[in-house]
Amino acid sequence: MEIRLRDAAVVVTDSEFRALHPTTSFPPQLTEDILDSFEADVVFEGPQPQTTRYQLVARQGVIQMSDGKWYRNYVAIDMSDEAKAALDEQQAKSVRDDRNRRLAACDWTQLADAPVDDLAWALYRQALRDVPNQVDFPWTVVWPTEP
């Protein structure tokens, strides 16, 4: 639990609040009424913003809402260009790993005596190898259908 001290306009934890009042015996759960008598307020969890894949949510203090209560304030922040590139590379690696598993799962179709439609499987395997050339790779992938 976080608590906002009205006079200092700072936020402290439950244990820090209790330490500020060493001669007071508090119940295990602090209530809004108890905190009000000590000129303090509960800080509630606030809403988090919608983000894009290249944004992170960061906490930015507390804010008093129209209901008079205090809430954790969150904002969306843009990733650095380096972080964006790293995220893209991580996603690309994940998709390539999936593609490689799909290719390995059908390696048996390339045996000379495999009872399959050679052309259909060759086209499928080529489509798998072409996945990184898709327009929205690595974030949007259209997987070919296995014959």
N, C-alpha and C positions, 0 to 999 in steps of 0.2 A: 504494500500500500504506500502511496505517496501522499504527502500532506503539504499544502501551501500555507505558509505562515503569513498572515495578513500584514503585520507590522513591518516585516522585513521583505515581503514580496519574494520569498525564496521557497523552493520546493525541497522537502527533506523526506527521508524514508521513515517508516514506522519506528524503527529502532533509533534513528537519530532524534525523532520527536520525543520518544520516551527518555532518551539521554538528556535532553534539554530540561526535563522535569524529574530529576532524580528523587525528589521527596514525594512524588505522587505515585500512588498505586493504581495503575490502570488495569481494566479487565483485559483478557486476551484479545478481544476484538474491539477496536476503537470505533465508535459510532459518530455520525455527523453531529449529534447533540453534544457529545463529549468534546469533540474537536471545536465546535462553535464556542463552548465555554472557555476555551483556551485561545480564542481568536485565530482559529485555523480552519482550513477547509480540506475535504477529501478531494483528491485529483482523480477524476474518472478517465477511463480509456476514451480517447477521441476517435473520430472517423479518420480513416487513412485515404489519401487521394488515389485516384486511378492513375496508373503509370503505363508508359510504353515499355517495350523491351529494353530500351536504352536509358531508363530512369530507375532510380532507387528511392525508397521512402526513408526520410530522415526525420528524427524528432527535432522540433524547434520550440522548446519551452512549453508553456501552458497558456490557455486562452479561456476567458470567461465567456460562456455562451448566453443566449437570451434567457435561458432558464435560471440564470444566476449562479450556476455551478461551474467549477473549473474542470477543464479537460486537457489531456495531453494534446499538443498541437503537432501535426505531421505535415510535411511538405514533400513534394516530388523534386528530386534534383537530377540533373542530367549527368550521365557518365562522361568521363574523359574520353577523348578519341582513342587512347590506348586501351581503356577498359572496353570500349565498344568493339575494337578490333579483336581483343582477346575473347570476348563473348561470341563474336561471329566465328572465330576459329574453333572454339570449343563446340559450338553447334555443328559446324561443318565436320569436325572429327566424329561426332556422335552419329551424324547421318551417314558418313562414309563407312563407319564401323557396322552400321545396320545393313548398308548396301553389301559390304563384304560378307556378312553372315548369310545374306540371301543368295549371293553368288556361290558361296561354299556349300550351301544346302542343296544346290542343284548341280554340283560338279559331276555327279554320277551320270547326268544326262549326256555328257560329252564322251562317254565311253563308246567305242565303236559298236559294241553289241547291245547298247541300251535300247529298249523297246519304246522309243519316243519319236515324236515328230521333230526331226533334227532342225528344220527351218524355224519352227515355232519357238523352240528352246534357244536357238541362236539369236533370234530377234529379241526374246525376253532378256537374255543375258547382256546383249548389247544395250538395251534400254536401261538396264541396271547400271552399266558402266557409264552411261550418259547422264545419269541423275545429277552430277555436279555441274552440268552445263545448263540445267533448267534456269529459267529467268529469275525466280525468287529464291534460289538455293542460297543458303541452307535453311531458310526459315519456312519456306513452303515447298513441299516435295510432293509430287504426284508419282506414286509408285506404280510401275507396270504390273499388269495382272499376269500371274503365273499361268502358263498354258495348262 
